[in-house]
Amino acid sequence: MSSAGKLRVVDAHVHLIDHTENHYEFLEHVDPTFEALIGDYSALPRRYLLDDYLRDAGDLEVAGLVWHEMLSSDPLREVQWAQKMAERVRVPMSIVGLADFLSPELEARLDAYSGCTHVVGVREHLGWDETNPLRRFAKRPDLLADPQWQRGLATLKKYGLRCSLEVFAHQLPDLHTVIQKNPETGFTIAVMGWPTQVDAAGFAQWKKNLTPLSQCDNARITVSAIECMFGMDWETRGKREQITPWVRTVFELFGPERTMFGSHRPISGLAANFEALYAAYEWFSAELSESEQHSVFRGNAAEWFRMPAPTLL
């Protein structure tokens, strides 16, 4: 808490977007894959900037945010746009851009990213659902084991960038192998390891697959996008108690010192308002000490994503 009693946060997962500056195909036309992820998204804003975000944040005191790419048709242009924004906004902002580790232009892209001082990491969408073709975000299901792809990822070492690979829970063993092979790169495990089944069997398998990853010193985990795991109705149907064991298992495995909270704004706004989301986060972390709560709400994200000063932690 801040001295004024407000919850102070460094938001580890935010999307700021502007369709007048960047082209987002899924905003121009209904995308069946995006729709399969979050349902009807017609209310998603096509322009969502810092002032909109801070308005949504209400009484929360935002000490920093980590901007993530939003599937622009030109990822480099989008990152350069975010860099210009980060240079002028009043809230410290770090940037995570899109990477394609199979691309022959990968190093040119990483060189360009390195010219943007607020870029701290890259990510690639690798989720692959064997049973649902609409929940497949990678080119192929086997990329994590592909030698050419692995060589591409290994180039991150010389750039010192963090890496986030979005995968589903059943893909975590392959992700574990990748993280072990690249001990000098810091990996962010997105969306809590992304369970696709949230029943008892799904919980057991997710925990089993996540446990080895928690033993990797070069890995951190983000609790965000809970609407993508537990449904867009998670808040209205009172699913907080259902979600609690999952988040507390993350604390148990990774410890509060390696766990971060993110809002996933503006997508999460289709499911719950900011107040309800962070009230749930406070509920999940109620058993943590004051210093541990400091870590999960702001300290870890500021350090891991190399938040530009000042963060006013």
Number of C-alpha atoms within 10 A of each C-alpha: 15 12 7 8 10 12 18 21 28 31 25 28 25 24 19 20 25 15 15 9 11 19 20 18 13 17 16 10 9 13 13 13 16 16 15 15 17 17 14 14 16 12 9 14 16 17 14 16 15 17 10 12 17 15 11 16 17 12 14 19 18 22 21 26 28 26 26 24 23 19 16 19 13 12 18 18 14 21 26 19 16 24 21 12 15 23 13 10 11 12 19 22 30 25 27 25 26 25 24 17 21 17 13 10 10 17 16 11 17 21 11 13 25 16 11 17 13 26 27 22 29 23 22 18 17 20 21 23 19 11 8 10 11 16 18 21 18 17 12 12 16 13 16 21 13 12 11 14 16 17 12 17 20 17 17 22 14 9 16 14 22 23 25 23 19 24 27 23 26 23 23 23 17 15 23 20 14 17 21 16 12 17 14 16 22 22 26 27 24 23 24 27 26 24 23 16 16 16 10 9 9 15 18 12 14 24 17 15 20 25 18 14 24 20 13 16 15 18 23 24 25 21 24 25 23 22 22 21 20 18 16 22 13 18 18 11 9 10 14 18 11 13 17 15 13 19 18 17 15 22 21 12 18 21 16 23 16 23 27 29 25 27 25 22 22 23 20 21 18 19 21 17 17 22 14 13 21 20 13 18 22 15 13 19 20 11 11 15 11 11 11 18 20 20 23 28 26 27 22 22 29 27 11 18 22 18 22 16 12 11 18 14 16
